[in-house]
């Protein structure tokens, strides 16, 4: 099993769209519902935390963000899911990186699912 579940990506997009709709309604109003604003801000902070991985990226323990980070192979640009991006490039020259590719795909799937839960309306009542 590769660890990939495409439904996680679809669920994340759906929850993100719902979150944006609620955010636009709440922050676009002249009236202030401070509790709702606080809930939305808390959700955004939890979303950001969902993409951090304390052990860090392969060969870069100081880079802990699994969604965006500088590419190991190109210091001028960033990469989306850099752990996957970089290990796929490395596996072309060294097949021993395949277990790390699988690990990075599994981590990406897990953090996407975690981020979806963070945006779920029932996360913060």
N, C-alpha and C positions, 0 to 999 in steps of 0.2 A: 504494500500500500504506500502511495506516495505522500499521503498526508493532505492532499489537495481536496477541498470541498468547494466547488464553484458556488454553491448556495451561500456560503459565507460572504463572498464578494457581492452577490446580489442583495443579500440581507443588509450588508453595510451601506450600500448605495441607497436603499430604501429608507433606512433609519437616518442617514445623513440628510436626505431630502426632507424628511419629516422634521428633523431638528432645525434645519434652515428655515423652514416655513414658520415654526414656532418662534424662532429667534427674530425673524423679520416682523412678525405680528407683535411680539412683546417689545422689542426695542424701537419699533417704528411708531409706537403710540406716544401721545403727549402725556397720557396718564401713566402713572408709575405703579407697577405691581412689583414691589421689591422682592418678594418671595419668589416669584416666577423668574425674575432676572437672576437672582442668586442661584436658583436651580439650574438654569441654562448655563451660567458661568461654571458651576460645579461640574456639570456634564462635560463642558469643553476641557476643563482641567483633567478630568478623568480620561477623556479621549486621548489627550496628549500622553498621559502616563501609560496608557495601554500599549503604546508603540515603543516604550523603552524596555530594554533587556539588560539587567545589571551586569552580566558577564561581558557584554559588549559584542562587537562584530568579530568575525574570524581575523586574527592577527592584528586587531585594533581594539583592545579592551576599553580604551577611553571613548570610543564612539559607541554609544549605547542605544541610539535611535534606529529601530529596524525599518522604518519607512523611508526616511531621507537621511543621507550622509554622503560625505565625499566618496567618490569611487577610489578604491585601492589602486586601480589601473590608470586613472586619469585624474590628476590632482586639480585640474581646472574645472571639472564639472562634478555635479552631484549625481547620485543614482537613486532611483526608486527601488526599494527593497535591495539595498546594496549588498547584503549578504548573499542573496541569490545571484545578482548580477556578477559580482566578483568571482564567486566560486564556479559559476558556469564558464566564465572565461578561463579560469585556472584548470578546469577539468579537461579542456581541450589538449593541454600539454601533459597533464598528469592525471590519469584516471583514478588515482588514489583519493582524489577530492570528491568522488561521488557520494560517500557517506555524509560529507559536510554539505553538499548540495541538498540532499534529502533533509538534513537537519534544518537548513535555512528555509526550505519550503514549508516544513512543518511549523517552524516558528512564525513565519509570515501568516500562515493559515490561523494559527492560534491567536496572534495579536489582532488580526482582522476580526475574529469572532469576539474577542474581548472588547475591542473598540465598538463593535455593534451593540454589545450589551451596555456599554457606557452611554450610548446615545438613546437607548430605549427609554421611552417615557416612564415606564414603571421602575426604572433604576432609582430615581429619587421621587418619592411620592409628593 
